[in-house]
Amino acid sequence: MKIHSVAVIGAGTMGSGIAQVFASKNHDVYLVDTEQAYLDRGLNTISSSLDRMIKKSVISEEQKKETLAKIQTFISVESLPVNTDLVVEAIVENKDLKSNIYNKLHKLLPNNCIFASNTSSISITELAAGTRPDRFIGMHFMNPVPMMQLVEIIRGYATSDETYNTIKELSIELGKTPVEVFDYPGFIANRILMPMINEAVYALFEGVATAEDIDTVMKLGMNHPMGPLTLADFIGLDVCLAIMEVLYQGFNDSKYRPCPLLKKMVAAGKLGRKSKEGFFKY
């Protein structure tokens, strides 16, 4: 199946990045969110990202105009064109909210439309239930989407080979490197990354070292480009906590128990860069 039109649900950091990548490869993009202000902010994010690429001579001014012209905005999924070939959902990590959207879309869009979720940890098999399991797949992009090469492609229990091959070829067309992953909590990236971040939070919680020194050890000793606590702030501590809770519940193993400090900081609204304060101040 050839993908021409793509609906991206959610105009936040991930959704705007996904929309930009598809539009830059000449796909018709339908960007959806619940308020015009969110859509405007998403379009501004895309415009700023394209401006940075112009400054680096990666694209031209004309290519920026062409990319933005490929994006249409919608305030509700009910307004989506019926010719939508692919839906990529990129909203918050909340299973019930995601499922509600897919249940609506299943009734609105033709059966040949593929449903994909950018979820970083929630079961694709569970999200697909009651919709179109054979045409449902995980398409987990990395942040920042225009720059990062990896796309985890997650097969649900009933995902067909045709659906997988379509999304794999599409990922390559987007200039990404697809990696096939099966449906286990956290998939690959976050099953490995989040426990490392959580352990760094435990080290801070237990007074082993300061946040700065923990990050310095991982940068200079392990050659990581960014320390785990800085990375947690970049991702969002609420997102880190949500993923750790999925791992903890999914595996029923105490090694995935979220650090109490992480839970306390999220409860206090200290979410990282987006709230101007997390493990560090911004």
C-alpha positions in Angstrom: 0.0 0.0 0.0 1.3 3.5 -0.9 0.8 6.1 1.7 -0.2 9.6 0.4 -2.1 11.3 3.2 -1.2 11.2 6.9 -3.3 12.4 9.9 -1.1 13.3 12.9 -3.1 13.4 16.1 -1.5 15.8 18.6 0.4 19.0 17.7 2.9 18.8 20.6 6.6 18.3 20.5 6.4 14.8 18.9 3.3 15.4 16.8 4.7 18.6 15.2 8.0 16.8 14.5 6.3 13.9 12.9 4.1 16.2 10.8 7.2 18.1 9.7 9.0 14.9 8.5 6.0 13.6 6.6 5.3 17.0 5.0 9.0 17.4 4.0 8.7 14.2 2.0 5.7 15.5 0.1 2.9 13.7 2.0 -0.4 15.5 2.6 -0.5 16.0 6.4 -3.6 16.6 8.5 -2.5 17.9 11.9 -5.2 17.5 14.6 -5.5 18.9 18.1 -8.3 20.0 20.4 -7.6 23.8 20.3 -6.5 26.2 17.6 -3.9 27.6 20.0 -2.2 24.1 20.2 -2.2 23.9 16.4 -0.7 27.4 16.0 2.0 26.5 18.5 2.7 23.3 16.6 3.0 25.1 13.3 5.3 27.7 14.9 7.5 24.8 16.2 7.7 23.4 12.7 8.5 26.8 11.2 11.3 27.4 13.7 12.7 23.9 13.0 12.7 24.6 9.3 14.4 27.9 9.9 17.2 26.2 11.7 17.6 23.8 8.8 17.8 26.8 6.4 20.6 28.4 8.5 22.5 25.1 8.3 21.9 25.0 4.5 20.1 21.7 4.8 17.0 23.1 3.0 16.1 26.3 1.1 13.4 28.9 1.8 11.4 27.4 -1.1 11.5 24.0 0.5 10.3 25.5 3.8 7.3 27.0 2.0 6.5 23.7 0.2 6.7 21.8 3.5 4.3 24.1 5.4 1.9 24.1 2.4 1.5 20.4 2.8 0.1 20.7 6.3 -3.6 21.3 7.0 -5.0 21.7 10.6 -8.1 20.3 12.1 -9.6 20.8 15.6 -11.4 17.5 15.7 -10.9 14.0 14.3 -14.4 14.1 13.0 -13.3 16.6 10.4 -10.6 14.4 8.9 -10.8 13.7 5.2 -12.0 10.1 4.5 -9.1 9.7 2.1 -6.6 9.4 5.0 -4.2 6.6 4.4 -2.4 6.6 7.7 -3.1 7.9 11.2 -0.1 8.5 13.5 -1.3 9.3 17.1 1.1 11.3 19.2 -0.8 12.4 22.3 0.1 11.9 26.0 0.9 8.5 27.4 -2.6 7.6 28.5 -4.1 4.3 27.3 -7.7 5.4 27.8 -7.3 8.7 25.9 -5.5 6.9 23.1 -8.1 4.1 22.9 -11.0 6.6 22.8 -9.4 8.3 19.8 -8.9 5.1 17.9 -12.5 4.0 18.6 -13.7 7.2 17.0 -11.4 6.9 14.1 -12.3 3.3 13.4 -15.9 4.4 12.8 -14.9 7.5 10.7 -12.1 6.2 8.4 -12.2 3.4 5.8 -10.9 0.0 6.7 -7.8 0.3 4.5 -6.5 3.2 6.7 -3.6 2.1 8.9 -3.5 3.1 12.5 -0.1 3.8 14.1 0.7 4.9 17.6 3.8 6.9 18.6 3.4 5.4 22.1 6.7 4.9 23.9 5.6 2.1 26.1 1.8 1.2 26.0 0.8 -2.2 24.5 0.0 -2.0 20.8 -2.1 -5.2 21.1 -4.2 -3.5 23.8 -4.6 -0.3 21.9 -5.7 -2.2 18.8 -8.5 -4.1 20.5 -11.9 -3.3 19.1 -10.5 -1.5 16.1 -8.5 -3.0 13.2 -5.8 -5.2 14.8 -4.3 -6.4 11.5 -3.8 -2.8 10.4 -2.6 -1.4 13.7 1.1 -0.9 14.5 3.5 1.1 16.7 5.6 3.8 15.0 7.8 5.1 17.8 9.8 8.2 16.6 12.6 9.7 18.7 12.8 13.3 19.9 13.7 15.6 18.1 11.9 13.8 15.2 13.5 15.7 12.3 17.0 14.9 13.5 16.8 11.4 15.0 17.3 8.4 12.7 15.5 5.7 14.6 11.9 4.5 14.3 10.9 1.5 16.4 8.2 -0.4 14.5 6.2 -2.4 17.0 4.1 -5.3 15.9 0.9 -6.0 17.9 -0.3 -9.6 18.3 -2.3 -9.4 15.1 -0.4 -6.9 13.0 -0.2 -8.2 9.4 2.9 -8.6 7.4 1.4 -6.2 4.8 1.0 -3.5 7.4 4.5 -4.0 8.8 6.1 -3.9 5.4 4.1 -0.8 4.4 5.3 1.1 7.5 8.9 -0.2 7.2 9.1 1.0 3.6 7.5 4.3 4.6 10.1 4.8 7.4 12.9 4.3 4.9 11.3 6.7 2.5 11.2 9.3 5.4 15.0 8.9 5.7 14.7 6.9 9.0 16.2 3.6 10.1 13.3 1.2 11.1 13.9 -1.5 13.7 11.3 -4.3 14.2 10.2 -4.7 17.8 7.6 -7.0 19.3 5.0 -5.9 21.8 6.5 -6.0 25.3 6.3 -3.1 27.8 8.7 -0.3 26.9 9.7 -2.0 23.6 13.5 -1.7 23.3 14.4 2.0 23.7 12.5 2.7 26.9 12.9 -0.7 28.4 16.7 0.0 28.5 16.7 3.8 28.8 14.1 4.4 31.5 15.5 2.1 34.1 18.9 3.8 33.7 17.3 7.2 34.2 15.3 5.8 37.2 18.5 4.4 38.7 20.2 7.8 38.3 17.2 9.4 40.2 17.7 6.8 42.9 21.4 7.7 43.2 20.4 11.3 43.6 17.6 10.4 46.1 20.0 8.3 48.2 22.6 11.1 48.2 25.3 9.2 46.3 26.2 12.3 44.4 24.8 15.6 43.1 22.7 15.8 39.9 25.6 17.6 38.2 28.1 14.9 39.2 25.9 12.0 38.3 25.5 13.5 34.8 29.2 14.2 34.6 30.1 10.5 35.4 27.8 9.3 32.6 29.0 11.8 30.0 32.8 11.5 30.7 32.8 7.9 31.9 30.3 6.3 29.5 30.6 8.8 26.6 26.9 9.6 26.7 26.2 12.9 24.9 23.8 14.0 27.7 23.6 12.9 31.4 20.6 10.9 32.4 19.1 13.6 34.6 19.4 16.2 32.0 17.9 13.8 29.5 15.0 13.1 31.9 14.4 16.9 32.1 14.4 17.0 28.3 12.0 14.1 27.9 9.7 15.4 30.7 9.6 13.8 34.2 5.9 13.1 33.8 6.6 11.1 30.7 9.5 9.2 32.4 7.2 8.4 35.3 4.4 7.2 33.1 6.8 4.9 31.2 8.2 3.5 34.5 4.7 2.7 35.7 3.9 0.9 32.5 7.1 -1.2 32.9 6.4 -1.8 36.6 2.8 -2.9 36.0 3.6 -4.8 32.8 6.5 -6.9 34.2 5.3 -7.0 37.8 9.0 -6.7 38.8 10.3 -4.5 41.6 13.4 -3.5 39.6 11.1 -1.2 37.6 9.6 0.5 40.6 9.6 4.3 40.0 11.9 6.2 42.4 9.9 8.1 45.1 11.8 11.3 44.2 10.6 11.0 40.6 7.0 10.6 41.8 7.3 13.6 44.2 8.8 15.9 41.6 6.0 15.1 39.2 3.4 15.7 41.9 5.1 19.1 42.6 4.9 20.0 38.9 8.7 20.0 38.5 8.6 18.3 35.1 11.9 19.4 33.5 12.4 21.9 30.7 8.7 22.3 29.9 8.0 23.6 33.4 11.4 25.5 33.6 12.5 23.3 36.5 13.3 19.6 37.0 16.6 18.2 38.2 18.0 21.4 36.9 16.6 25.0 36.4 16.0 26.4 32.9 
